[in-house]
Amino acid sequence: MDLRTDLNHRERATLRAVAEGHAEISCSREPDLFVDGLACCDQHTAHRLAHLGLVAPARDGRWGERVPALLTDAGAAALDDLAGPGAAA
């Protein structure tokens, strides 16, 4: 999978929100994502990013509990790849 071409605009924006610390994720098999306290408008995006291993809970929680979301190493690499050569760090 080439994440530079396979991630859509909404998925890339969601990864950026997670990277900037604006997101929480529910502890469940199909995790829901919340950005700035509001439910993500596209839960399919949240599920896809979690199943691809790009976002994850920052800590363990009870089933259904909302915890901070973090960008995994794979998610950070995907964002770095999307920035392209010469992008500011």
Secondary structure, 3 states (H helix, E strand, C coil): CCHHHHCCHHHHHHHHHHHCCCEEEECCCCCCEEECCEECCCHHHHHHHHHCCCEEECCCCCCCCEEEEEECHHHHHHHHHHHCCCCCC
